[in-house]
Amino acid sequence: MSRILMILTSHDQLGDTGRKTGFWLEEFASPYYVFTDAGHEVTLASPRGGQPPIDPTSSKPEMQTEATRRFDQDEEAKAALAHTTPLAQVDVDGFDAVFYPGGHGPLWDLVSDADSTRIILDSDAAGRPLGLVCHAPGILHPITAADGTPFVRGRQVAGFTNGEEDAAQLTDVVPFLVEDSLIAAGADYRKGPDGESFVVTDGTLVTGQNPASSADTARRLLDLLAR
């Protein structure tokens, strides 16, 4: 059994639109069950701790999947989600892998969260598998190593595409576009067809493109743990 840390956003405001955001439910639920069904222990954390905000759009009936419906009936999982550990209290050395669900929230808080950055850099240095899906890979673009080298420079990375953001009609709302930000930071950005599962592995870094990639990204992370 491995210990896996899942880090969720605490941000719930979609820019200045007056609309709510947060993490995308499918991007949490599918990986959560991939991990727990395989017998691994999952710890949930977020910048503020407590209940992280669920993007209300991801809770709409048409957005539901087998995993989200399972979560809706899982009182133990819902209780765990309601009591996430504040990131400042997390000792990442106690975990075997780290996973970030997406949603638009991370573009506002996790992208500049010092504790999240510490966890990412420490995990990379230790060879600890690190997975991020959909918008979450965008939080990597400002991170630099001690010598100032961008974290993603030269690395194969996937993430929510400009086309997918345009389809969501949020191109002019988000603080940055995931695809553009990763390319500007020097990443070897890869993508598949919009809306379809696409996952890239580069060393111990695993990134998925969109909600459809959630389970596959989690499975790829487990593949790294099994090595």
ABEGO torsion letter per residue (X at the ends): XBBBBBBBBABABBEAAGBBBEBBAAAAAAAAAAAAAAGBBBBBBBAAEEBBBBBAAAABAAABBAAAAAAAABAAAAAAAABBBBAAABBAAABABBBBBBEAAAAAAAAABAAAAAAAAAAAAAGBBBBBBEAAAAAAAABBBAAGBBAABGBBBBEBBAAAAAAAGAAAABABBAAAAAAAAGBBBBBBBBGBBBBBBBEABBBBABAAAAAAAAAAAAAAAAX
